[in-house]
């Protein structure tokens, strides 16, 4: 008996040591997880900040050029009605000077005749000896008959010697021929001063460029930056030239610095703004905190190991019995959770089952009512699935459904999105806070993903497995809205898709 108790005691000691070691490992894992989550949160906050900055800078640039463009429209109208008599030009010069005084971004306003000569400008001195017949903006308007504003590359002002950006409009003679231009010169320094007011760190950057890839303004200002081409830069080549706005993580080829870039095109003019922050600078505080937490974890682990070993010698067989009881309860709870999970999961596809979907759609309807957000439902049905089973067998049919379920599950972009097997070959996808446009877009992406699986189906006209989808969207959910309503809408839209030829998306209520 004493020998048995000794063996039991040694077993308890060994188990207690394993327990202490496990706690240390768990603490380390929790620290790593918390640290990684803090990193993710820091980057998300930076993404939000940089997006807001790019939006503000784009609005500022849009307003800046809009004010100058509005002044050009007024000048063109004065010329059309008052003509170019000496008295009219004198009044116009006074008007130009007033506009420049009112708009701080303006370096000058100019009226230029069809030969490129300066007719009148906002300057105090007479600069009519200058000509613009070789300037890009003059050549552009002489070659283009449209009356839209044109923004040219940065040039040095012949009047002041400062770097400027020009916005200009064409003036037509009564017969429609070219009769000159009106031009506003905007100081580059105006943008530089404004951009310098933003804290973008030591390795950050702000740039304003034309949609054709010409750089207008950059902070910090690099050597030879004025008018340089951005066509070979990643931010323009891979992002700004393809989409209207977004966020991109880019490693610079010049200094090897990884930057988070937010870009956005202006609403009214062919330009875009890009703001970049150094990822290292964004994460600098996170790295410091992580290092401190690491040393704290080492201290805590050392203390835990020391006192754990002291306590181990006091453990008795009663503690072992209690430990066994706790382990048994934990195992039972785990089994209960596993059984509960299996009760809400479809055994074939691994998706949520009908019961889980019925519970979740009620919750989402209540949430949509509270938050006043839309709710979208996409009902998907495999085309000619009975033919597939009859041709290839039910085992192949089950494998086909599993592959399709995986493809549909990829449409889940947010935590609230849900994909469930509704029954048979029907799969339903629920997208909270999703409008009609995005719901139809997601449905088309799902059908494309299913067809891209290229599962051979000789009984289907395309030769591969395809699916049809019905989309239903409740733009506003009332407190008394039942789940059956949106399910019925999606089911009717699916029937319409089936009836109109299959392998397509139909939106409820739309012919």
C-alpha positions in Angstrom: 0.0 0.0 0.0 2.8 2.6 0.8 4.5 1.7 -2.5 1.2 2.2 -4.3 0.7 5.6 -2.6 4.3 6.5 -3.5 3.7 5.7 -7.2 0.4 7.7 -7.1 2.2 10.6 -5.4 5.0 10.6 -8.0 2.3 10.6 -10.7 0.6 13.6 -9.1 3.9 15.4 -8.9 4.6 14.7 -12.6 1.0 15.8 -13.6 1.3 19.0 -11.5 4.6 19.9 -13.3 3.0 19.3 -16.7 0.1 21.5 -15.5 2.4 24.4 -14.5 4.3 24.0 -17.8 1.0 24.1 -19.7 -0.1 27.2 -17.9 3.2 28.9 -18.9 2.7 27.8 -22.5 -0.9 29.1 -22.4 0.2 32.4 -21.0 2.7 32.7 -23.8 0.1 31.8 -26.4 -2.4 34.3 -25.0 0.3 37.0 -25.0 1.2 36.2 -28.6 -2.5 36.2 -29.6 -3.2 39.5 -27.8 0.0 41.0 -29.3 -1.1 39.9 -32.8 -4.6 41.2 -32.3 -3.2 44.6 -31.1 -1.1 44.7 -34.3 -4.2 44.0 -36.4 -6.1 46.7 -34.5 -3.2 49.2 -34.9 -3.2 48.5 -38.7 -7.0 48.8 -38.9 -6.9 52.1 -37.1 -4.1 53.3 -39.4 -6.1 52.2 -42.5 -9.1 54.1 -41.2 -7.0 57.2 -40.5 -5.2 57.2 -43.8 -8.5 56.6 -45.7 -10.0 59.7 -43.9 -6.9 61.7 -44.8 -7.0 60.8 -48.4 -10.7 61.6 -48.6 -10.1 65.0 -47.0 -7.1 65.8 -49.3 -9.1 64.7 -52.4 -12.0 67.0 -51.3 -9.5 69.8 -50.7 -8.0 69.4 -54.2 -11.4 69.1 -55.8 -12.6 72.3 -54.1 -9.3 74.1 -55.0 -9.6 73.4 -58.7 -13.4 74.0 -58.6 -13.0 77.5 -57.3 -10.4 78.3 -60.0 -12.6 76.7 -62.7 -15.6 78.7 -61.6 -13.5 81.9 -61.9 -12.6 80.8 -65.5 -16.2 80.3 -66.4 -17.0 83.9 -65.2 -14.1 85.3 -67.2 -15.2 83.6 -70.3 -18.7 84.9 -69.9 -17.4 88.5 -69.5 -15.4 88.2 -72.6 -18.4 86.9 -74.5 -20.6 89.7 -73.5 -18.2 92.7 -73.0 -15.9 91.9 -75.9 -12.2 93.0 -75.9 -12.4 96.7 -76.2 -9.8 98.6 -74.1 -12.4 99.7 -71.6 -13.7 96.1 -71.3 -10.2 94.7 -70.8 -9.5 97.3 -68.2 -12.6 96.3 -66.3 -11.7 92.6 -66.8 -8.2 93.2 -65.4 -9.7 94.7 -62.2 -12.0 91.7 -62.0 -9.1 89.3 -62.4 -7.1 91.0 -59.6 -10.1 90.8 -57.3 -10.5 87.0 -58.0 -6.8 86.4 -57.2 -7.1 88.4 -54.0 -10.1 86.3 -53.0 -8.7 82.9 -53.8 -5.5 82.2 -51.9 -4.5 79.3 -54.1 -4.3 81.4 -57.3 -1.0 82.7 -58.6 -2.7 84.5 -61.4 -5.5 84.6 -64.0 -4.8 85.1 -67.7 -6.6 85.7 -71.0 -4.6 84.5 -74.0 -5.5 85.1 -77.6 -5.5 82.5 -80.4 -1.8 83.2 -81.2 -0.7 82.6 -77.6 -0.2 86.2 -76.7 -1.3 87.4 -73.2 -4.2 89.8 -73.7 -4.9 90.6 -70.0 -3.9 89.1 -66.7 -4.3 89.7 -63.0 -0.8 91.0 -62.4 -0.2 94.6 -61.4 2.4 95.1 -64.2 1.7 94.8 -67.9 2.9 91.3 -69.0 1.3 91.3 -72.4 4.8 90.9 -73.9 4.8 87.2 -72.8 3.4 84.4 -75.0 2.1 80.9 -74.2 2.1 79.5 -77.7 4.5 76.8 -76.7 2.8 75.8 -73.5 1.1 72.4 -73.2 -2.3 73.9 -72.2 -2.3 76.2 -75.2 -1.4 73.5 -77.6 -4.0 71.2 -76.1 -6.9 73.6 -76.4 -5.9 74.6 -80.0 -6.1 70.9 -80.9 -9.3 70.0 -79.0 -12.6 71.6 -79.7 -14.2 70.7 -76.4 -15.0 73.3 -73.8 -14.1 71.1 -70.7 -11.5 72.3 -68.3 -7.9 71.0 -68.8 -5.3 70.6 -66.1 -1.8 70.6 -67.3 1.5 69.4 -65.8 3.5 71.7 -63.5 5.4 74.5 -65.2 7.4 77.6 -64.1 5.4 80.7 -64.4 6.8 83.2 -66.8 5.3 86.0 -64.8 6.6 85.1 -61.3 9.1 82.3 -61.8 7.2 80.1 -59.4 6.1 76.5 -60.0 2.4 76.4 -60.9 -0.3 74.0 -62.0 -2.6 75.3 -64.7 -6.3 74.9 -65.3 -7.7 76.3 -68.5 -10.7 76.5 -70.8 -11.0 77.1 -74.5 -12.6 80.2 -75.9 -14.4 79.9 -79.3 -15.1 82.6 -81.8 -18.7 83.0 -83.0 -18.0 80.7 -85.9 -16.8 78.0 -83.5 -13.1 78.4 -84.4 -10.3 78.7 -81.8 -10.1 82.2 -80.3 -7.8 81.7 -77.3 -8.0 80.4 -73.8 -8.6 81.6 -70.2 -6.2 80.1 -67.7 -5.7 80.0 -63.9 -2.3 79.4 -62.4 -2.4 77.6 -59.0 0.6 77.8 -56.8 2.3 74.5 -56.1 3.4 76.0 -52.8 -0.2 76.3 -51.8 -0.5 72.5 -51.8 2.9 72.0 -50.2 1.9 74.2 -47.2 -1.4 72.4 -46.8 0.2 68.9 -47.0 2.9 69.9 -44.6 0.2 70.4 -41.9 -0.4 66.7 -41.8 1.6 64.4 -39.6 2.6 61.5 -41.9 5.8 60.5 -40.1 9.4 60.6 -41.3 8.8 58.0 -44.1 5.3 59.0 -45.1 4.3 60.6 -48.4 1.5 62.5 -50.1 1.2 63.0 -53.8 -1.3 64.6 -56.2 -1.2 63.4 -59.8 -3.1 63.4 -63.0 -5.1 60.4 -64.2 -2.5 60.0 -67.0 0.2 59.4 -64.4 1.8 62.8 -64.3 2.9 63.9 -60.9 1.7 67.4 -59.8 2.6 67.7 -56.1 4.6 65.5 -53.7 5.5 65.6 -50.1 8.4 65.2 -49.5 9.5 67.0 -52.6 12.1 64.8 -54.4 14.7 66.0 -56.8 13.1 66.3 -60.3 9.7 65.5 -59.0 7.8 68.2 -60.9 5.9 66.7 -63.8 7.6 63.2 -63.5 5.7 60.2 -64.7 4.1 57.8 -62.2 3.3 55.1 -64.8 6.0 52.7 -63.6 5.2 53.2 -59.9 3.2 50.4 -58.1 0.6 52.8 -56.6 -0.4 54.1 -60.1 0.3 51.0 -62.3 -1.3 48.4 -60.1 -3.9 50.4 -58.2 -4.8 54.1 -59.0 -5.0 53.5 -62.7 -7.5 50.6 -62.2 -9.8 51.5 -59.4 -11.3 54.7 -58.1 -10.1 54.3 -54.5 -8.6 51.8 -52.1 -5.8 50.8 -49.8 -2.6 49.0 -50.8 0.4 47.6 -48.9 3.4 48.3 -51.1 7.1 47.8 -50.6 9.1 50.6 -52.1 11.7 49.7 -54.7 13.7 52.8 -53.9 14.1 52.5 -50.1 12.7 49.0 -49.4 10.2 50.6 -46.9 6.8 49.0 -46.6 4.0 51.6 -46.7 0.3 51.5 -46.3 -1.1 53.6 -49.2 -4.6 55.0 -49.5 -5.5 56.5 -52.9 -8.7 58.2 -54.2 -9.7 59.9 -57.4 -11.2 63.4 -57.4 -14.9 63.6 -58.0 -14.9 66.4 -60.7 -11.4 66.5 -62.2 -9.0 63.8 -63.7 -6.7 63.6 -60.8 -6.0 61.3 -57.8 -4.5 61.8 -54.4 -2.4 59.2 -52.6 -1.3 59.1 -49.0 1.3 56.7 -47.6 2.4 55.9 -44.1 5.3 53.7 -43.1 4.2 50.4 -41.7 7.2 50.4 -39.3 6.2 53.8 -38.0 2.6 52.7 -37.6 3.7 49.7 -35.6 6.5 51.4 -33.6 4.4 51.8 -30.4 3.1 48.2 -30.9 6.6 46.9 -31.0 7.6 48.7 -27.8 4.5 47.4 -26.0 5.1 43.9 -27.3 8.7 44.0 -25.9 7.5 45.1 -22.5 4.8 42.5 -22.4 7.4 39.9 -23.4 9.7 40.7 -20.5 6.6 40.8 -18.2 5.7 37.3 -19.4 9.2 36.0 -18.7 9.0 37.4 -15.2 5.5 36.0 -14.6 6.5 32.6 -16.0 9.6 32.4 -13.8 7.5 33.3 -10.7 4.8 30.8 -11.7 7.4 28.1 -12.2 9.1 28.8 -8.8 5.9 28.9 -6.7 4.4 26.0 -8.7 7.3 23.8 -7.8 7.0 24.8 -4.2 3.3 23.9 -4.2 3.7 20.6 -6.0 5.3 19.0 -2.9 2.1 19.8 -1.0 -0.2 18.0 -3.5 -2.1 15.0 -2.1 -4.1 12.2 -3.6 -7.3 14.2 -2.8 -6.0 16.9 -5.2 -5.5 14.2 -7.8 -9.1 13.1 -7.3 -10.4 16.6 -7.6 -8.2 17.1 -10.7 -9.7 14.0 -12.2 -13.2 15.2 -11.5 -12.5 18.6 -13.0 -11.0 16.9 -16.1 -14.1 14.7 -16.4 -16.4 17.7 -16.2 -14.4 19.6 -18.8 -14.5 16.6 -21.1 -18.3 16.4 -20.7 -18.7 20.1 -21.4 -16.5 19.7 -24.5 -18.6 16.8 -25.7 -21.7 18.8 -25.1 -20.3 21.7 -27.1 -19.2 19.3 -29.9 -22.7 17.7 -30.0 -24.3 21.1 -30.0 -22.1 22.1 -33.0 -22.9 18.9 -34.8 -26.6 19.6 -34.3 -26.2 22.9 -36.2 -24.0 21.6 -39.0 -24.8 19.8 -42.2 -23.0 16.5 -42.2 -22.3 16.3 -45.9 -21.1 19.8 -46.8 -19.9 21.1 -43.4 -22.1 24.2 -43.9 -24.7 25.4 -41.3 -27.8 23.3 -41.5 -31.4 24.3 -42.0 -32.0 24.6 -38.2 -29.1 26.9 -37.7 -30.2 29.0 -40.7 -33.7 29.3 -39.3 -32.4 30.6 -36.0 -29.9 33.0 -37.5 -32.2 34.6 -40.0 -34.6 35.6 -37.2 -31.7 37.2 -35.3 -30.6 39.1 -38.4 -34.1 40.3 -39.1 -34.2 41.7 -35.5 -30.8 43.3 -36.0 -31.7 44.8 -39.3 -34.9 46.3 -37.7 -32.8 47.8 -34.9 -30.0 49.1 -37.1 -32.2 50.1 -40.0 -30.0 48.2 -42.4 -30.9 46.1 -45.4 -30.8 42.3 -45.4 -30.0 40.3 -48.6 -30.7 36.6 -49.2 -29.3 34.5 -52.1 -30.9 31.2 -52.9 -28.7 28.9 -55.0 -29.8 25.7 -56.7 -27.6 23.4 -58.8 -28.8 23.1 -62.4 -30.1 19.7 -63.5 -28.7 18.0 -60.4 -31.0 15.0 -60.7 -29.5 14.4 -64.1 -26.1 14.6 -62.5 -26.9 12.0 -59.9 -28.6 9.7 -62.5 -25.5 10.0 -64.8 -22.6 9.8 -62.3 -24.1 8.3 -59.2 -25.0 9.6 -55.8 -21.4 9.4 -54.4 -20.3 11.7 -57.2 -23.3 13.9 -56.4 -22.3 14.2 -52.8 -18.7 15.1 -53.8 -20.1 17.6 -56.2 -22.2 19.3 -53.4 -19.1 19.4 -51.2 -17.1 21.2 -53.8 -19.9 23.6 -54.5 -20.4 24.3 -50.8 -16.7 25.2 -50.5 -17.0 27.6 -53.5 -20.1 29.3 -52.0 -18.6 29.5 -48.6 -15.8 31.6 -50.1 -18.4 34.4 -50.6 -18.4 35.0 -46.9 -16.5 38.3 -46.5 -17.7 39.4 -43.1 -18.3 37.8 -39.8 -22.1 38.3 -40.1 -22.4 36.6 -43.5 -23.8 33.1 -43.4 -23.9 30.1 -45.9 -26.2 27.2 -45.1 -27.5 24.1 -46.8 -31.2 24.7 -47.2 -32.1 21.3 -48.5 -31.1 18.9 -51.2 -29.0 20.7 -53.7 -30.2 24.2 -52.5 -27.8 26.4 -50.6 -28.7 29.8 -49.1 -26.4 32.7 -48.4 -27.4 35.5 -46.1 -25.6 38.9 -46.2 -26.6 41.4 -43.5 -26.3 45.2 -44.3 -25.9 44.4 -48.0 -27.7 46.5 -50.6 -29.2 45.2 -53.9 -26.2 46.1 -56.1 -23.7 44.2 -53.9 -26.1 41.3 -53.3 -26.4 40.7 -57.1 -22.7 41.1 -57.5 -22.0 38.5 -54.8 -24.5 36.1 -56.4 -22.8 36.5 -59.8 -19.4 35.8 -58.1 -20.8 32.7 -56.5 -22.2 31.3 -59.8 -18.9 32.1 -61.5 -17.0 30.3 -58.8 -19.2 27.2 -59.2 -18.8 27.2 -62.9 -15.0 27.7 -62.5 -14.9 24.4 -60.6 -15.3 22.8 -64.1 -17.1 19.7 -62.8 -18.1 17.7 -65.9 -21.9 17.5 -66.4 -22.9 16.1 -69.8 -26.6 16.6 -68.9 -26.1 20.4 -68.6 -25.9 22.5 -71.8 -22.6 24.2 -70.8 -21.0 20.8 -70.3 -20.1 21.6 -66.6 -22.0 21.9 -63.4 -23.7 25.3 -63.1 -26.2 26.9 -60.7 -29.0 29.4 -60.7 -29.5 32.0 -58.0 -32.4 34.1 -56.8 -31.7 37.3 -54.9 -34.0 39.0 -52.5 -33.2 42.2 -50.6 -35.3 43.9 -47.9 -34.2 47.5 -48.0 -36.0 48.2 -44.8 -37.0 45.6 -42.3 -40.1 46.2 -40.2 -40.6 44.7 -36.7 -43.4 42.4 -38.0 -41.4 41.1 -41.0 -41.3 37.3 -41.0 -38.4 35.2 -42.2 -40.8 33.5 -44.6 -41.2 36.7 -46.5 -37.6 37.1 -47.7 -37.2 33.3 -48.1 -40.3 33.3 -50.4 -38.9 36.3 -52.3 -35.6 34.6 -52.9 -37.4 31.3 -53.8 -39.5 33.1 -56.4 -36.5 34.9 -57.8 -34.7 31.5 -58.0 -37.8 30.0 -59.9 -37.6 32.9 -62.3 -33.9 32.2 -62.9 -34.7 28.5 -63.5 -37.6 29.4 -65.8 -35.5 31.9 -67.9 -32.8 29.5 -68.8 -30.8 28.6 -65.7 -27.1 29.5 -65.0 -28.1 33.1 -64.1 -29.0 35.5 -61.3 -32.5 36.9 -61.0 -33.4 39.7 -58.6 -36.8 39.5 -57.0 -39.2 42.1 -58.4 -37.0 42.8 -61.5 -38.0 41.6 -64.9 
